[in-house]
């Protein structure tokens, strides 16, 4: 994955009835193909009697994995429109299934495209879109005398403090965006007159919604 990507916050569903046909959209954040296939299988099993269960999923940076099916609908009217809508929105690591119970009235090619994409959009709205941004987790060891000003400065600069451990000295666990880790080191060295020990730990993705950590 790259430095950041968009995905859905949580599982959600949405339903639309068009010309007596019932369309139910299901979305789920996923990390790999096994999760995506498992989700698709679960929804298909839930709706064994449905006329169609249209699966779509995208994974990875630049959508390295793209899977879709029209599941019996006319070619190009179901899976691909939903796939292209997700790519246009910049969303990845997502699995979608649109279930249709046919109501007896044909919708035509354009009607089907609108029905499937609108159902997917409704489910997306309910799921919520988040941005995952890559961060470096850092362990900062300092003397107690520096705690107040270090903690204040980190928060003022927009760094995310994960945890603080107290023993003979203080360990602050703080996230920095990877490209700002050097800036963090410089800030800490200046604040403590070089009397700090900084250890780079794991690289993790942190979720943000409307600019706020979730």
MARGU-949949 format. One record per residue (C-alpha): x, y, z negated. Coordinates in steps of 0.02 Angstrom, whole numbers, padded with zeros to 5 digits, always signed. Example, Ala and Ser with C-alpha at 12.3 -4.5 7.8 and 13.67 -1.06 7.14 Angstrom:
! MARGU-949949
+00615-00225-00390
+00684-00053-00357
! end
This chain:
! MARGU-949949
+00000+00000+00000
+00051+00181+00021
+00064+00317-00109
-00124+00335-00118
-00284+00264-00046
-00473+00278-00063
-00586+00138-00118
-00749+00113-00213
-00758+00132-00401
-00872-00016-00438
-00995-00145-00373
-01156-00069-00309
-01303-00101-00196
-01432-00002-00100
-01591-00046-00005
-01682+00029+00144
-01842-00029+00229
-01855+00014+00415
-02001-00042+00522
-02042-00178+00395
-01863-00246+00400
-01777-00247+00231
-01593-00200+00230
-01494-00226+00068
-01314-00164+00058
-01187-00234-00064
-01012-00162-00092
-00870-00219-00203
-00690-00160-00229
-00570-00303-00188
-00382-00329-00198
-00356-00473-00076
-00440-00586+00051
-00486-00718-00078
-00586-00589-00177
-00668-00523-00019
-00715-00697+00045
-00779-00744-00127
-00891-00590-00132
-00958-00623+00043
-00995-00804-00001
-01084-00752-00161
-01201-00632-00070
-01236-00756+00070
-01279-00888-00059
-01393-00765-00149
-01487-00730+00013
-01489-00900+00099
-01661-00863+00172
-01611-00694+00247
-01615-00669+00435
-01438-00598+00435
-01297-00572+00311
-01172-00456+00395
-00999-00459+00312
-00864-00325+00328
-00704-00303+00232
-00546-00198+00243
-00384-00223+00150
-00215-00140+00136
-00123+00008+00203
-00174+00054+00381
-00311-00078+00365
-00191-00224+00390
-00336-00343+00363
-00501-00308+00453
-00640-00437+00455
-00819-00420+00514
-00962-00515+00595
-01128-00468+00673
-01200-00631+00602
-01322-00656+00745
-01367-00475+00778
-01332-00411+00955
-01145-00388+00980
-01078-00222+00916
-01237-00170+00822
-01195-00221+00643
-01019-00270+00588
-00915-00152+00696
-01018+00007+00659
-00999-00024+00472
-00813-00061+00492
-00785+00098+00592
-00885+00202+00467
-00774+00139+00325
-00616+00177+00423
-00679+00351+00466
-00708+00381+00279
-00532+00319+00244
-00591+00180+00128
-00494+00017+00104
-00488-00129-00017
-00675-00149+00000
-00797-00288+00043
-00971-00252+00110
-01117-00366+00149
-01277-00301+00228
-01423-00422+00210
-01572-00407+00327
-01744-00485+00312
-01824-00461+00483
-01994-00376+00476
-02056-00424+00649
-02019-00262+00740
-01862-00247+00847
-01760-00090+00815
-01657-00082+00974
-01468-00060+00984
-01463+00118+00918
-01588+00079+00782
-01485-00068+00720
-01324+00032+00716
-01410+00169+00614
-01493+00044+00498
-01334-00050+00456
-01223+00104+00436
-01353+00199+00334
-01377+00050+00219
-01188+00037+00195
-01177+00224+00159
-01314+00212+00028
-01223+00072-00061
-01061+00172-00051
-01147+00322-00130
-01203+00213-00275
-01030+00136-00294
-00938+00302-00297
-00777+00340-00204
-00614+00351-00299
-00435+00389-00251
-00298+00272-00311
-00131+00363-00328
+00036+00278-00359
+00120+00328-00523
+00280+00286-00614
+00261+00236-00796
+00404+00307-00900
+00456+00270-01078
+00528+00425-01162
+00620+00406-01327
+00642+00566-01429
+00667+00629-01606
+00513+00682-01705
+00570+00863-01702
+00538+00872-01514
+00367+00786-01513
+00254+00940-01521
+00334+01040-01382
+00365+00887-01271
+00185+00829-01286
+00119+01005-01254
+00230+01033-01102
+00188+00865-01024
+00002+00900-01037
+00023+01078-00972
+00117+01012-00820
-00019+00885-00782
+00073+00727-00831
-00033+00586-00903
+00014+00521-01075
-00034+00338-01090
+00021+00303-01268
+00135+00360-01410
+00225+00240-01528
+00300+00297-01693
+00447+00214-01780
+00615+00289-01829
+00597+00391-01669
+00452+00423-01551
+00416+00328-01390
+00303+00422-01269
+00233+00323-01122
+00195+00446-00984
+00140+00429-00802
+00215+00535-00664
+00175+00534-00480
+00326+00446-00405
+00388+00600-00313
+00380+00700-00476
+00480+00579-00584
+00642+00676-00560
+00551+00837-00610
+00490+00749-00766
+00666+00695-00811
+00730+00874-00791
+00589+00943-00900
+00625+00818-01038
+00813+00847-01035
+00787+01035-01046
+00659+01024-01187
+00767+00908-01294
+00938+00979-01250
+00980+00811-01175
+00932+00717-01333
+00811+00597-01252
+00816+00426-01172
+00708+00398-01018
+00668+00226-00951
+00571+00197-00789
+00448+00053-00810
+00313-00010-00691
+00238+00069-00536
+00049+00072-00556
-00102+00142-00464
-00210+00262-00566
-00391+00299-00517
-00455+00477-00493
-00630+00539-00457
-00658+00721-00410
-00480+00756-00466
-00505+00682-00640
-00429+00520-00704
-00556+00380-00725
! end
